[in-house]
Amino acid sequence: MTEVVVVEASRSAIGKRKGSLNDVESPDLLGDVLLGLFERSGLDPAEVGQVVGGCVNQVGQQSGNVTRNAWLGAGLPISVGASTIHSQCGSSQQATTVAYSLVASGLVDVAIAAGVESMDQVPINSSTSTEFGTGRNARYREHHEVTTQFEGAERIAETWGITREDADAYGLLSQQRAARAVEEGRFSSQIVQIDAPVKDDSGNVVGTKPFAMDEALRASTIEGLQKLKLNLPDRPGGAVHTPGTSSQISDGASALLLMSREKAEALGLTPRARIVDAVLVGSDPVKMLTGPIPATQALLERSKLSIDDIDTFEINEAFAAVVLAWRKEMGADIERVNPNGGAIAFGHPLGASGGILLTKALHELERTGGRYGLVSMCCGGGLGTGTIIERL
């Protein structure tokens, strides 16, 4: 099988709810990140075989193959095909797996994996209207209880014995790590600047402002976190999660440039990492968010690596219990897990997050001199995405 390398990995800064990216339409946001990818790599866009993007709420401006629309809207070559994948929160990580497969199989020499989500302009659950029925219908309910991600997170906490105190402590850790990373400028090399619209009091665009710093971080103390109201205050049996231990609604985009090692050498480009392996696995659709556990187990078994071989982990912080249960099950060193904070601090722009985490993992390996990085995400409906990369 052809060896697949990562030549470039970029992302937008993550915009907080009603923040700097509030008025940037999804195709434009992704288009600007794609343009930044080419500017940084120096690659002729016509060399790309296919673009595979991820997006969750595919309605309105995110419908009609938003990846293709973003590509064309950025003035990139019409000859390059693009498609958009929906694997819930893991959409752009699964887009990376598909792009990796295209190159590894020899179907294309160069592929881009991307993702985008404007949760301000296209609110969460916009694509789950019941006007035309529901996928979790009567037949589905014969086999599986229908739950929400909020309920799934609480059941995970119950199963793995995670308390409100545990969750709050982890929420604080995420914020502290994120604040340190931003203060030290650890993300500056991976963020593509977005020129965001500025509007007057009447809603008219009067100019633009550069946006290049993650803005959702919140100064936190353990005392402050303990005062927050529970997400599910009336839940029988109690609950542990609050807005301070849950991922934030946000906006963002990501893009990674993949190609065969031979193609990179022919183009005079420097590979930065290779993709060791990638998976998409199923998990309990009722607890819903345990997917990183079987995804990690599958990756380690297939690659013949151990948990101690991995230098940095990015496990998406959908809820604190997701990461804490994964750690209890896998025995990973917490110092290597989300070392620069995660979605609790930065936000979780659904369709873009997988690519954002892969970008963060690559740059963290380069910063620390680590060798292997593992990225995994839980996904609605009971899925787990996973990727191992090796820094070159």
C-alpha positions as CSV (number, residue, x, y, z in Angstrom):
1,M,0.0,0.0,0.0
2,T,1.2,3.5,-0.9
3,E,2.7,5.4,2.0
4,V,0.6,8.6,2.7
5,V,2.3,11.7,4.2
6,V,1.0,15.0,5.6
7,V,2.6,17.9,3.9
8,E,0.6,20.7,5.5
9,A,-2.1,21.1,8.2
10,S,-3.9,24.3,8.8
11,R,-7.0,25.6,10.5
12,S,-8.9,28.8,11.3
13,A,-8.8,30.1,14.8
14,I,-12.0,28.9,16.6
15,G,-14.7,31.5,16.9
16,K,-16.8,31.6,20.1
17,R,-20.6,31.7,19.9
18,K,-21.7,35.1,18.5
19,G,-18.0,35.9,18.1
20,S,-15.6,37.0,15.4
21,L,-16.8,34.4,12.9
22,N,-20.5,35.0,13.5
23,D,-21.0,36.6,10.1
24,V,-18.5,34.5,8.0
25,E,-20.5,32.1,5.8
26,S,-19.3,28.5,5.9
27,P,-18.2,28.2,2.2
28,D,-16.1,31.4,2.6
29,L,-14.6,30.2,5.9
30,L,-13.5,26.9,4.5
31,G,-12.4,28.5,1.2
32,D,-10.1,30.9,3.0
33,V,-8.5,28.0,4.9
34,L,-8.0,26.1,1.7
35,L,-6.3,29.1,0.1
36,G,-4.1,29.4,3.2
37,L,-3.1,25.7,2.8
38,F,-1.9,26.4,-0.8
39,E,-0.1,29.6,0.2
40,R,1.8,27.8,3.0
41,S,2.6,24.7,0.9
42,G,3.3,26.3,-2.4
43,L,1.4,23.6,-4.2
44,D,-0.4,24.2,-7.5
45,P,-4.1,23.5,-6.7
46,A,-4.4,21.7,-10.0
47,E,-2.2,18.9,-8.6
48,V,-5.0,17.9,-6.2
49,G,-6.9,14.7,-7.2
50,Q,-9.9,15.1,-4.8
51,V,-11.0,17.1,-1.9
52,V,-13.0,15.4,0.9
53,G,-14.7,17.6,3.5
54,G,-16.7,17.0,6.7
55,C,-19.8,18.9,7.8
56,V,-22.6,18.0,10.1
57,N,-25.6,20.3,9.6
58,Q,-25.8,20.1,5.8
59,V,-28.6,22.6,5.3
60,G,-28.7,26.2,4.0
61,Q,-25.3,27.5,3.2
62,Q,-23.8,24.1,4.3
63,S,-26.0,22.1,1.9
64,G,-25.4,21.2,-1.7
65,N,-21.8,19.8,-1.1
66,V,-20.4,22.7,0.9
67,T,-16.8,21.4,0.3
68,R,-17.2,21.8,-3.5
69,N,-18.9,25.2,-3.1
70,A,-16.1,26.4,-0.8
71,W,-13.5,25.2,-3.4
72,L,-15.2,27.0,-6.3
73,G,-16.0,30.1,-4.2
74,A,-12.3,30.4,-3.5
75,G,-11.6,30.5,-7.2
76,L,-9.8,27.1,-7.3
77,P,-9.7,24.8,-10.4
78,I,-13.1,23.5,-11.5
79,S,-11.4,20.3,-12.7
80,V,-10.8,19.1,-9.1
81,G,-13.6,17.0,-7.6
82,A,-14.9,17.4,-4.0
83,S,-17.4,15.6,-1.7
84,T,-18.8,16.2,1.7
85,I,-19.0,13.5,4.4
86,H,-21.3,13.3,7.4
87,S,-20.1,11.1,10.3
88,Q,-21.5,13.3,13.1
89,C,-18.8,15.0,15.2
90,G,-16.1,12.9,13.5
91,S,-16.9,14.2,10.0
92,S,-13.6,15.8,9.1
93,Q,-11.6,13.1,10.7
94,Q,-13.5,10.5,8.6
95,A,-12.9,12.8,5.6
96,T,-9.2,12.5,6.4
97,T,-9.5,8.7,6.5
98,V,-11.2,8.7,3.1
99,A,-8.7,11.1,1.6
100,Y,-5.9,8.9,3.1
101,S,-7.5,5.9,1.5
102,L,-7.7,7.6,-1.9
103,V,-4.0,8.2,-1.8
104,A,-3.0,4.9,-0.2
105,S,-5.0,2.9,-2.9
106,G,-3.4,4.8,-5.7
107,L,-6.6,6.4,-7.0
108,V,-5.1,9.8,-6.6
109,D,-1.6,11.1,-5.8
110,V,-2.7,14.2,-3.8
111,A,-5.8,14.7,-1.7
112,I,-7.1,17.3,0.7
113,A,-9.1,16.5,3.8
114,A,-11.1,19.4,5.2
115,G,-14.0,20.3,7.4
116,V,-16.2,23.3,8.3
117,E,-19.0,24.2,10.6
118,S,-20.6,27.5,11.4
119,M,-22.8,26.8,14.4
120,D,-23.8,30.4,14.5
121,Q,-25.2,30.6,11.0
122,V,-26.4,27.0,10.9
123,P,-27.5,26.1,14.4
124,I,-26.9,22.6,15.9
125,N,-29.6,20.1,14.9
126,S,-30.7,22.2,12.0
127,S,-30.6,19.1,9.8
128,T,-32.6,16.9,12.1
129,S,-36.1,18.3,11.3
130,T,-38.8,15.7,11.8
131,E,-40.9,17.1,9.0
132,F,-39.9,14.2,6.8
133,G,-39.6,11.6,9.5
134,T,-36.7,10.5,11.7
135,G,-33.9,8.0,11.2
136,R,-34.4,6.7,14.7
137,N,-37.9,5.4,13.9
138,A,-40.0,2.6,15.4
139,R,-37.8,-0.1,13.9
140,Y,-34.7,1.5,15.3
141,R,-36.3,1.7,18.7
142,E,-37.0,-2.1,18.6
143,H,-33.2,-2.5,19.0
144,H,-31.9,0.6,20.7
145,E,-33.1,3.1,23.2
146,V,-33.1,6.7,21.8
147,T,-31.0,9.0,24.0
148,T,-29.2,12.3,23.6
149,Q,-25.5,13.1,23.8
150,F,-26.2,14.8,27.1
151,E,-27.8,11.7,28.5
152,G,-25.0,9.5,27.0
153,A,-22.4,11.6,28.8
154,E,-24.1,11.1,32.1
155,R,-24.4,7.4,31.6
156,I,-20.7,7.2,30.9
157,A,-20.0,9.1,34.1
158,E,-22.2,6.6,36.0
159,T,-20.5,3.5,34.4
160,W,-17.0,4.7,35.0
161,G,-17.6,6.3,38.4
162,I,-16.9,9.8,37.4
163,T,-18.1,12.5,39.8
164,R,-19.0,16.1,39.5
165,E,-15.7,16.9,41.3
166,D,-13.8,14.8,38.7
167,A,-15.5,16.6,35.8
168,D,-15.0,20.1,37.3
169,A,-11.3,19.3,37.9
170,Y,-10.9,18.2,34.3
171,G,-12.8,21.3,33.0
172,L,-10.4,23.5,34.9
173,L,-7.4,21.6,33.6
174,S,-8.6,22.1,30.0
175,Q,-8.9,25.9,30.5
176,Q,-5.5,26.2,32.2
177,R,-3.8,24.2,29.5
178,A,-5.5,26.2,26.7
179,A,-4.6,29.5,28.3
180,R,-1.0,28.5,28.6
181,A,-0.9,27.3,25.0
182,V,-2.4,30.6,23.7
183,E,-0.1,32.7,25.9
184,E,3.0,30.9,24.6
185,G,1.8,31.2,20.9
186,R,1.7,27.4,20.3
187,F,-1.0,27.7,17.7
188,S,0.4,30.6,15.7
189,S,2.0,28.4,13.0
190,Q,-1.2,26.4,12.3
191,I,-3.8,29.2,12.1
192,V,-4.8,30.8,8.8
193,Q,-6.0,34.4,9.3
194,I,-9.6,35.1,8.4
195,D,-10.7,38.6,7.4
196,A,-14.0,38.7,9.3
197,P,-16.8,41.2,8.5
198,V,-17.4,44.1,10.9
199,K,-20.9,45.4,11.0
200,D,-22.4,48.7,12.4
201,D,-25.3,48.9,14.7
202,S,-27.7,48.6,11.7
203,G,-26.2,45.4,10.5
204,N,-24.3,46.9,7.6
205,V,-20.8,45.6,6.8
206,V,-18.4,48.5,7.2
207,G,-15.1,46.7,7.0
208,T,-13.2,43.7,8.1
209,K,-10.9,42.7,10.9
210,P,-8.2,40.1,11.0
211,F,-9.1,37.0,13.1
212,A,-6.3,34.7,14.0
213,M,-6.6,33.7,17.7
214,D,-8.9,31.2,19.4
215,E,-11.3,33.3,21.3
216,A,-13.6,31.0,23.4
217,L,-11.4,30.6,26.4
218,R,-12.9,31.5,29.7
219,A,-11.0,32.4,32.9
220,S,-12.0,29.6,35.3
221,T,-11.6,28.6,38.9
222,I,-12.7,25.5,40.6
223,E,-15.0,27.6,42.8
224,G,-16.6,29.1,39.7
225,L,-17.1,25.8,38.0
226,Q,-18.7,24.4,41.1
227,K,-21.3,27.1,41.0
228,L,-22.5,26.3,37.4
229,K,-25.9,24.7,36.9
230,L,-26.1,21.2,35.7
231,N,-27.0,20.5,32.0
232,L,-29.6,18.0,33.2
233,P,-30.7,19.2,36.6
234,D,-33.8,17.0,36.8
235,R,-32.2,13.8,35.6
236,P,-33.2,10.8,37.7
237,G,-30.1,9.6,39.5
238,G,-28.3,12.9,39.2
239,A,-25.9,14.4,36.8
240,V,-22.3,15.7,36.7
241,H,-21.9,17.9,33.6
242,T,-22.3,21.7,33.3
243,P,-21.5,24.2,30.6
244,G,-18.0,24.3,32.2
245,T,-17.4,20.6,31.5
246,S,-19.0,20.4,28.1
247,S,-17.8,21.5,24.6
248,Q,-18.8,24.9,23.4
249,I,-20.8,25.9,20.4
250,S,-18.4,27.5,18.0
251,D,-17.3,28.2,14.4
252,G,-14.2,27.0,12.5
253,A,-12.6,25.2,9.5
254,S,-9.7,22.9,8.9
255,A,-7.7,21.4,6.0
256,L,-4.8,18.9,5.6
257,L,-2.8,18.3,2.5
258,L,-2.1,14.6,1.9
259,M,-0.1,12.9,-0.8
260,S,2.1,9.9,-1.5
261,R,5.7,10.2,-0.4
262,E,6.8,9.7,-4.0
263,K,4.6,12.6,-5.1
264,A,5.9,14.9,-2.4
265,E,9.5,14.1,-3.4
266,A,8.7,14.7,-7.1
267,L,7.2,18.1,-6.2
268,G,10.1,19.0,-3.9
269,L,7.8,19.2,-0.8
270,T,8.8,18.1,2.7
271,P,6.6,15.5,4.4
272,R,5.9,16.4,8.0
273,A,4.3,13.2,9.1
274,R,2.9,9.9,7.8
275,I,-0.4,8.4,8.5
276,V,0.2,5.1,10.3
277,D,-3.4,3.9,10.4
278,A,-7.0,5.2,10.6
279,V,-10.3,3.6,11.7
280,L,-14.0,4.3,12.0
281,V,-15.7,1.9,14.5
282,G,-19.1,1.5,16.0
283,S,-19.9,1.7,19.7
284,D,-22.9,1.6,22.0
285,P,-25.5,3.9,20.4
286,V,-27.2,4.4,23.8
287,K,-24.2,5.6,25.8
288,M,-23.3,7.0,22.4
289,L,-20.0,8.7,23.2
290,T,-17.7,5.8,24.1
291,G,-16.3,5.5,20.6
292,P,-12.7,6.6,21.4
293,I,-12.2,3.5,23.5
294,P,-12.7,0.9,20.8
295,A,-11.2,3.2,18.2
296,T,-8.0,3.5,20.3
297,Q,-7.9,-0.3,21.0
298,A,-8.3,-1.0,17.3
299,L,-5.6,1.4,16.3
300,L,-3.1,0.1,18.8
301,E,-3.8,-3.5,17.9
302,R,-3.5,-2.9,14.2
303,S,-0.3,-0.8,14.4
304,K,1.4,-3.1,17.0
305,L,1.9,0.0,19.2
306,S,1.3,0.3,22.9
307,I,-0.4,3.2,24.8
308,D,3.0,4.2,26.1
309,D,4.4,4.5,22.5
310,I,2.1,7.5,21.9
311,D,3.6,10.9,22.7
312,T,0.5,13.0,22.4
313,F,-3.2,12.2,22.4
314,E,-6.1,14.4,21.1
315,I,-9.3,13.0,22.5
316,N,-12.2,15.3,21.8
317,E,-13.6,16.9,24.8
318,A,-17.3,16.6,23.9
319,F,-17.8,16.2,27.7
320,A,-15.4,15.7,30.5
321,A,-16.6,12.2,31.2
322,V,-15.7,11.1,27.6
323,V,-12.0,11.8,28.1
324,L,-11.9,10.6,31.7
325,A,-13.7,7.3,30.9
326,W,-11.3,6.8,27.9
327,R,-8.3,7.4,30.2
328,K,-9.5,5.0,32.9
329,E,-10.0,2.3,30.2
330,M,-6.8,2.9,28.3
331,G,-4.4,3.9,31.2
332,A,-2.9,6.8,29.3
333,D,-0.7,9.4,31.0
334,I,-2.9,12.5,31.6
335,E,0.1,14.7,30.8
336,R,0.0,13.5,27.2
337,V,-3.7,13.8,26.8
338,N,-5.0,17.1,25.3
339,P,-1.8,18.9,26.4
340,N,-3.0,22.2,25.0
341,G,-6.6,22.0,26.2
342,G,-9.6,20.9,24.2
343,A,-13.1,21.6,23.2
344,I,-14.2,22.5,26.7
345,A,-11.9,25.5,26.4
346,F,-11.8,26.2,22.7
347,G,-15.2,25.0,21.4
348,H,-16.2,22.2,19.0
349,P,-17.1,23.4,15.5
350,L,-18.6,20.0,14.7
351,G,-17.6,19.3,11.1
352,A,-14.2,20.9,11.5
353,S,-13.0,19.5,14.8
354,G,-11.4,16.3,13.5
355,G,-9.1,18.2,11.2
356,I,-8.4,20.7,13.9
357,L,-7.4,18.0,16.3
358,L,-5.1,16.4,13.7
359,T,-3.6,19.7,13.0
360,K,-3.0,20.3,16.7
361,A,-1.5,16.9,17.1
362,L,1.0,17.3,14.2
363,H,2.2,20.7,15.5
364,E,2.5,19.5,19.0
365,L,4.7,16.6,17.9
366,E,6.9,19.1,16.1
367,R,7.0,21.4,19.1
368,T,8.0,18.6,21.5
369,G,10.0,16.3,19.2
370,G,7.5,13.5,19.8
371,R,7.1,10.6,17.4
372,Y,3.5,9.3,17.5
373,G,0.2,11.1,17.9
374,L,-3.2,9.5,18.3
375,V,-6.5,11.4,17.6
376,S,-9.9,10.0,18.4
377,M,-13.4,11.4,18.6
378,C,-16.8,10.3,19.9
379,C,-19.7,10.7,17.5
380,G,-23.4,10.9,17.8
381,G,-25.2,7.6,17.2
382,G,-22.3,5.6,18.6
383,L,-19.2,5.9,16.4
384,G,-15.5,6.4,17.1
385,T,-13.0,7.9,14.7
386,G,-9.3,7.3,15.1
387,T,-6.0,8.2,13.4
388,I,-2.3,7.6,14.3
389,I,0.3,9.8,12.8
390,E,4.1,9.6,12.9
391,R,6.2,12.7,12.8
392,L,8.9,12.5,10.1
